[in-house]
Amino acid sequence: MAPGGSALKEVLESTSTGMDYEVKMAKAEVNNNKPTKSGSAGVGKYGMHSNNGVYELLECPVCTNLMYPPIHQCPNGHTLCSNCKARVQNTCPTCRYELGNIRCLALEKVAESLEVPCRYQSLGCHDIFPYYSKLKHEQHCRFRPYACPYAGSECSVTGDIPTLVVHLKDDHKVDMHDGCTFNHRYVKSNPHEVENATWMLTVFNCFGRQFCLHFEAFQLGMAPVYMAFLRFMGDENEAKKFSYSLEVGAHGRKLTWQGIPRSIRDSHRKVRDSQDGLIIPRNLALYFSGGDRQELKLRVTGRIWKEE
């Protein structure tokens, strides 16, 4: 299966000594979890006071989002955003008159004169922006919520880092470990039958921050490979303050990787498809596993350190 195919979630069972993992196929459990998305600012919609009459005029009556040019209006002056105009089949949702193609230039001009706070004000962003610059800022605001970094299934939960750490532990049952070094042994029977699989995510608490260790099997072109990589639970600028190394080997041979952990702002699939991690061809992984090459027994060691 090519990269980007449906990943199969795997469950890891660790023994009481070390980190020896037996991997078994299982269904993703998150579909039964109710997502608890983080809220936006607590001072009204998009971080603004909802009792302000100007902002109420700029709120689309259909989707209730703030409107941006082109703002449309019916002959009676009722307004709505351009996205909803197509949804209401050119009929005003307020008075049922035909909308036509009338722009509300006056309201667009009023919006141009406004300065508004970021919608993530309650999460720590206290900057003020011109109305038409706000959306662009919010797309890259460093205080915007993070997406859940779990890769075993689609998960819609977002939040700040402490919220996601609790979510990973309680809802995804992710293993949490303290320390900046690790020694994992990944085990899989009949590895030739698995073309695309994701092992259970592991989170490390190190230097007071959290790091996600990923390990999975997928097709790189026509070649089946295994890949291990680390992601940092924080933004890209903070991630650059750390480095990590991974090593795998046996029988006098080894592969090593050193790099900078990617921020969880970059999706798991984006990091994987960019090949930014330790890549092990299946034949070499089975050689490292020893025996009759019919079972994967791969030991991955690594460490995390902080750059001075």
Disulfide bonds with the S-S distance in Angstrom:
Cys180-Cys206 1.93
